[in-house]
Amino acid sequence: MYVLGLTGSIGMGKSTAAEMFRRLNVPVHDADATVHKLMNKNGAAVKDIKAKFPNVVLNGAVDRKKLGDEVFGNPEKLVQLEAILHPLVRKKMHQFLSRYAYQRRKLVVLDIPLLFETKGYRFCDGVLVISCPEFLQDQRVMSRKGMTESKYHAILNKQTPDAEKRALADYVIKSNQGKRYSYLKVKQLVEVLSTGGINCRNFSPHLSLACKK
Protein backbone atom coordinates (compact mmCIF):
# COMPACT_ATOMS: atom_id res chain seq x y z
CA MET A 1 0.00 0.00 0.00
CA TYR A 2 1.40 3.35 -1.07
CA VAL A 3 0.86 6.10 1.52
CA LEU A 4 0.81 9.55 -0.07
CA GLY A 5 1.09 12.59 2.17
CA LEU A 6 -0.93 15.56 0.93
CA THR A 7 -0.13 19.04 2.14
CA GLY A 8 0.04 22.69 1.15
CA SER A 9 0.02 26.06 2.83
CA ILE A 10 -3.24 27.83 3.62
CA GLY A 11 -5.15 28.89 0.50
CA MET A 12 -3.15 26.71 -1.88
CA GLY A 13 -5.98 24.32 -2.76
CA LYS A 14 -5.11 21.27 -0.68
CA SER A 15 -8.69 20.59 0.42
CA THR A 16 -9.88 20.75 -3.20
CA ALA A 17 -7.20 18.24 -4.16
CA ALA A 18 -8.24 15.94 -1.29
CA GLU A 19 -11.80 15.93 -2.61
CA MET A 20 -10.46 14.98 -6.04
CA PHE A 21 -8.75 11.94 -4.56
CA ARG A 22 -12.04 10.95 -2.94
CA ARG A 23 -13.84 11.28 -6.28
CA LEU A 24 -11.29 8.84 -7.66
CA ASN A 25 -12.15 6.37 -4.87
CA VAL A 26 -8.90 6.87 -2.96
CA PRO A 27 -9.32 6.75 0.85
CA VAL A 28 -8.32 10.06 2.45
CA HIS A 29 -7.52 10.64 6.12
CA ASP A 30 -8.38 14.27 6.92
CA ALA A 31 -6.39 15.42 9.95
CA ASP A 32 -8.42 18.64 10.37
CA ALA A 33 -11.73 16.77 10.26
CA THR A 34 -10.35 14.35 12.84
CA VAL A 35 -9.51 17.25 15.16
CA HIS A 36 -13.04 18.60 14.81
CA LYS A 37 -14.54 15.22 15.71
CA LEU A 38 -12.26 14.95 18.74
CA MET A 39 -13.58 18.31 19.98
CA ASN A 40 -17.24 17.74 19.14
CA LYS A 41 -19.72 16.80 21.85
CA ASN A 42 -18.31 13.94 23.96
CA GLY A 43 -15.25 13.77 21.69
CA ALA A 44 -12.12 12.06 23.00
CA ALA A 45 -10.25 15.37 23.46
CA VAL A 46 -12.99 17.30 25.27
CA LYS A 47 -12.20 16.16 28.81
CA ASP A 48 -8.49 16.99 28.62
CA ILE A 49 -9.12 20.31 26.86
CA LYS A 50 -11.62 21.28 29.54
CA ALA A 51 -9.03 20.53 32.23
CA LYS A 52 -6.56 22.93 30.61
CA PHE A 53 -9.00 25.46 29.14
CA PRO A 54 -12.19 25.28 31.26
CA ASN A 55 -13.84 28.31 29.66
CA VAL A 56 -13.92 26.89 26.12
CA VAL A 57 -16.17 23.84 26.73
CA LEU A 58 -19.94 24.20 26.61
CA ASN A 59 -22.50 21.38 26.74
CA GLY A 60 -19.84 18.73 26.27
CA ALA A 61 -18.24 20.27 23.18
CA VAL A 62 -15.31 22.61 22.57
CA ASP A 63 -16.17 26.06 21.26
CA ARG A 64 -13.42 26.27 18.64
CA LYS A 65 -13.65 30.06 18.35
CA LYS A 66 -13.16 30.53 22.09
CA LEU A 67 -10.34 28.02 22.05
CA GLY A 68 -8.70 29.81 19.14
CA ASP A 69 -8.99 33.14 20.90
CA GLU A 70 -7.34 31.68 24.00
CA VAL A 71 -4.35 30.07 22.28
CA PHE A 72 -3.90 32.70 19.55
CA GLY A 73 -0.62 34.50 20.15
CA ASN A 74 0.16 32.35 23.20
CA PRO A 75 2.83 29.76 22.30
CA GLU A 76 2.72 28.11 25.74
CA LYS A 77 -1.01 27.43 25.55
CA LEU A 78 -0.69 26.28 21.95
CA VAL A 79 1.91 23.70 23.01
CA GLN A 80 -0.46 22.48 25.73
CA LEU A 81 -3.26 22.09 23.20
CA GLU A 82 -1.06 20.27 20.72
CA ALA A 83 0.09 17.89 23.45
CA ILE A 84 -3.54 16.86 23.88
CA LEU A 85 -4.54 16.67 20.23
CA HIS A 86 -1.52 15.31 18.39
CA PRO A 87 -1.39 11.86 20.06
CA LEU A 88 -5.13 11.39 19.49
CA VAL A 89 -4.90 12.42 15.85
CA ARG A 90 -1.90 10.14 15.34
CA LYS A 91 -3.85 7.23 16.84
CA LYS A 92 -6.74 7.82 14.42
CA MET A 93 -4.27 7.98 11.54
CA HIS A 94 -2.76 4.61 12.42
CA GLN A 95 -6.24 3.11 12.66
CA PHE A 96 -6.96 4.46 9.18
CA LEU A 97 -3.76 2.97 7.78
CA SER A 98 -4.38 -0.39 9.42
CA ARG A 99 -7.94 -0.58 8.09
CA TYR A 100 -6.96 0.02 4.48
CA ALA A 101 -3.84 -2.11 4.65
CA TYR A 102 -6.11 -4.97 5.77
CA GLN A 103 -8.32 -4.25 2.76
CA ARG A 104 -5.21 -4.41 0.53
CA ARG A 105 -5.78 -0.97 -0.96
CA LYS A 106 -3.11 0.14 -3.41
CA LEU A 107 -3.13 3.81 -2.44
CA VAL A 108 -4.28 5.96 0.47
CA VAL A 109 -3.81 9.66 1.21
CA LEU A 110 -2.94 11.39 4.48
CA ASP A 111 -4.31 14.95 4.24
CA ILE A 112 -2.22 16.77 6.86
CA PRO A 113 -1.86 20.58 6.72
CA LEU A 114 1.24 20.56 8.96
CA LEU A 115 2.76 17.44 7.42
CA PHE A 116 6.35 18.68 7.55
CA GLU A 117 5.97 20.65 10.76
CA THR A 118 4.68 17.63 12.71
CA LYS A 119 6.99 15.18 10.90
CA GLY A 120 3.98 13.31 9.57
CA TYR A 121 5.97 12.63 6.39
CA ARG A 122 7.69 9.82 8.31
CA PHE A 123 4.58 7.71 7.76
CA CYS A 124 4.43 8.40 4.02
CA ASP A 125 6.01 6.79 0.99
CA GLY A 126 5.83 10.08 -0.89
CA VAL A 127 4.58 13.64 -0.48
CA LEU A 128 2.40 15.74 -2.78
CA VAL A 129 2.41 19.50 -2.27
CA ILE A 130 -0.33 21.71 -3.72
CA SER A 131 0.98 25.15 -4.58
CA CYS A 132 0.01 28.42 -6.26
CA PRO A 133 1.50 31.93 -6.63
CA GLU A 134 1.57 34.08 -3.51
CA PHE A 135 -0.75 36.77 -4.90
CA LEU A 136 -3.44 34.15 -5.55
CA GLN A 137 -2.95 32.62 -2.12
CA ASP A 138 -3.45 36.07 -0.56
CA GLN A 139 -6.65 36.64 -2.55
CA ARG A 140 -8.10 33.26 -1.61
CA VAL A 141 -7.32 33.52 2.09
CA MET A 142 -8.38 37.12 2.63
CA SER A 143 -11.74 36.42 0.97
CA ARG A 144 -12.59 33.94 3.73
CA LYS A 145 -15.19 34.98 6.27
CA GLY A 146 -13.66 36.25 9.50
CA MET A 147 -10.09 36.31 8.17
CA THR A 148 -7.85 39.21 9.17
CA GLU A 149 -4.31 40.18 8.18
CA SER A 150 -3.00 39.38 11.67
CA LYS A 151 -4.69 35.99 11.77
CA TYR A 152 -3.45 35.16 8.27
CA HIS A 153 0.16 36.02 9.12
CA ALA A 154 -0.03 34.10 12.39
CA ILE A 155 -1.10 31.01 10.42
CA LEU A 156 1.69 31.51 7.87
CA ASN A 157 4.26 31.85 10.64
CA LYS A 158 3.32 28.35 11.87
CA GLN A 159 3.71 26.82 8.42
CA THR A 160 6.80 25.80 6.50
CA PRO A 161 7.19 28.27 3.59
CA ASP A 162 5.76 27.12 0.28
CA ALA A 163 9.16 27.12 -1.44
CA GLU A 164 10.58 24.78 1.22
CA LYS A 165 7.56 22.49 0.93
CA ARG A 166 8.04 22.23 -2.82
CA ALA A 167 11.74 21.50 -2.38
CA LEU A 168 10.95 18.67 0.05
CA ALA A 169 8.07 17.21 -1.97
CA ASP A 170 8.12 14.23 -4.31
CA TYR A 171 5.28 15.68 -6.38
CA VAL A 172 3.91 19.19 -6.87
CA ILE A 173 0.62 20.20 -8.50
CA LYS A 174 -0.03 23.87 -9.23
CA SER A 175 -3.59 24.88 -8.43
CA ASN A 176 -3.59 28.15 -10.37
CA GLN A 177 -4.25 26.56 -13.75
CA GLY A 178 -7.86 25.62 -13.14
CA LYS A 179 -9.66 22.75 -11.45
CA ARG A 180 -9.70 20.66 -14.63
CA TYR A 181 -5.91 20.84 -14.85
CA SER A 182 -5.55 19.91 -11.18
CA TYR A 183 -7.99 17.02 -11.52
CA LEU A 184 -6.10 15.60 -14.51
CA LYS A 185 -2.82 15.80 -12.59
CA VAL A 186 -4.36 14.10 -9.54
CA LYS A 187 -5.85 11.42 -11.78
CA GLN A 188 -2.50 10.78 -13.46
CA LEU A 189 -0.80 10.53 -10.09
CA VAL A 190 -3.42 8.08 -8.81
CA GLU A 191 -2.98 5.90 -11.88
CA VAL A 192 0.79 5.78 -11.49
CA LEU A 193 0.97 5.31 -7.73
CA SER A 194 -1.73 2.65 -7.75
CA THR A 195 0.48 0.51 -9.98
CA GLY A 196 3.41 0.37 -7.63
CA GLY A 197 4.34 3.77 -6.27
CA ILE A 198 6.67 4.88 -9.05
CA ASN A 199 8.53 7.99 -8.01
CA CYS A 200 8.86 11.23 -9.92
CA ARG A 201 12.13 10.34 -11.63
CA ASN A 202 10.45 7.41 -13.36
CA PHE A 203 7.47 9.32 -14.74
CA SER A 204 7.09 9.16 -18.51
CA PRO A 205 7.28 12.55 -20.27
CA HIS A 206 3.52 12.97 -20.69
CA LEU A 207 3.10 12.70 -16.91
CA SER A 208 5.92 15.04 -15.99
CA LEU A 209 3.60 17.93 -15.13
CA ALA A 210 2.49 16.03 -12.01
CA CYS A 211 6.05 15.88 -10.74
CA LYS A 212 8.04 18.30 -8.66
CA LYS A 213 9.52 21.19 -10.60
N, C-alpha and C positions, 0 to 999 in steps of 0.2 A: 504494500500500500504506500503510495506516494503522498507525503504530507506537505502541502504547499502553504506557506505562510503568506497572508495577504495583509498589506499595510499601506499607509500613505498618510501624509500630514492632513490636518483639518482642511476641508474644502477641496481636496484633490479628486474626489470621486470614488473613494474606496467602497462606500456602502452601495453605490450603484453597481460597481463591479461584482460585489458579493452577491447581489441579486441576480446578476447574469449567470454566475456559477450555479445558483439554485435553479434557474430556468433550464440549465443544461443537465439537471439531475445530479449535481455534485453536492454532497453533504457539506454544509458550512457551519462551523462553530463560531458564533458571534459573541465575542468577549463582552462587549457593551451590553447586549441583551441579557447575558448571564448576570452581570452586575445588577441590572434593574430587577431581575427576578429575585436575586438574593436580598434586595432591599424592599421588595413588595410585602404586603401583609403576611406576617408569619414566615417571612423568608429567613434563610439560614443565617444571614448576617445581622438581622435586626437586633437581636438580644445584645450582641457584643457592641454594636454601634450605639445602642441606647446607653450602655454602661459608660462609654467614653464621651458621647454627645447626647445627653439626656433630653435636650430641648428640641431635637430634630425628629423625634419619633412620635407619631400621633395615630391612635387606633391600630397599633400593631404594624405600622408601615413607616418607612423613612421618608420624610419630606425632602426630596432631593434638592430643592431650591434652598431650603434652610441649611441643609448640610453643606451645599456649595458655598453659601455665604459664610459659613463658619470656618471652613478650611481654606477659602480663597485668600491668598496672600499670607498664609500661616504655614510655613514648611513643616513645623513640628506636628501640627494637627494632621496635615496631609500624610505624613509618615505613619501616624497612628492609624489613620483610616486605611491606608494601603496594607498595613500589617494585618488588618482584619480581612480585607477583601481578596488580596492576591492568593493566599493559600486556598480559599474556597473556589475561586475562579479556576485555579490550576487543577484542583480536584475534578471539577466539572469537565475540564478539557481532557483530562486523562480518561474519564468515563466515556466521552465522545469518541476518542481514538480507539479505545478498547471495543466499543460497540461496532464500529465500522470495520475494524480489523477482523473481528469475528465473522462479519458478513462478507469478508473477502472483497471489499471495495477496492478499486484500482487507484482512486484519487479522492482525497478529502482536503478541505480548506480550513485553515485556522485564521479567522478574521480578527486580528488583534491590532488596535490602533497604536499601541506602544510596544510593538513587537521587538524592536531593537532595544528600547529603553529598559524593558523588563527581561531581556534575554530570552524571550519566547522563541527566537529563531533556533535555539538549541534543540527544539522538538520537531524541527522542520527539515525536510530533504531539500527544499529550495524556497526562495522568497520572491514574491511578486510585489513590486512597488507601483502604485498608481500615482501619476504625477501630472502636473500642468504648470503653465507659466505663473509667476507670482502675481501678476496683475489680475489674472482670472481667479486665482485663489482668493485674493482680497475681495473681489466683487461678490463671489459666491458666499463667503463667510459673513461679510458685513450686511448682506441682504437677509440674513437669518433673524427671526424674531427674537428680540431681547439681547442681541449681540451688541457689545460696545468695543471700542478700540482697546481699552484696558483689559477687558476679558479676553479678547482675541490675542493680544500680545502675551498675556499670561499663559494661555494655552500653547502658543508657539514656543515659549521659553521652556516648556516641559518636553517638547518634542525634538527628536533628532532632526537637524535641517534636511530639507528635501534633497539637496545635492549629495549629502552623506548617505542618505537612504539609497539613492540611485546607485552610488558607488558600491554599496554593500550588497545590492540586490543581484539575484540571478536573472530576473526578468523585469522589464519595465514596460508599462503601457501608458501612453499619453492620453489623457482624457479630454484634451482640448480640440480633438478632431471629430467630435460628434459621437453620439451613442452607438450608431451603426458601426463605425470604425472600432470602437472599444469592444463591442460585442463580437465582432469577427476575430479580433485578437484574442479575446478570452476563449472563444470557441476553438481556435487553432491551438492554443496552449492546452486546453482540455484534451483535445485529440492526441497531441503528442505525449503529454504526461501520462495519460491513461494507457499508453502502450509500452510503458517501461521507464518513465521518468527521465527522458533524454534531456541533457542539459543544453544550455544556450549555444555552446560551441558546436554542437552537433545538429543544430537546426539547418534544414535545407534553405536555400536562398529565398524561396517564396514565403517562408515563415519568419524571416529575420526581423520583421517589424515588431514581433512580439518579444524580442530579446532586449537585453540591456544595451543601451547605446552610450 
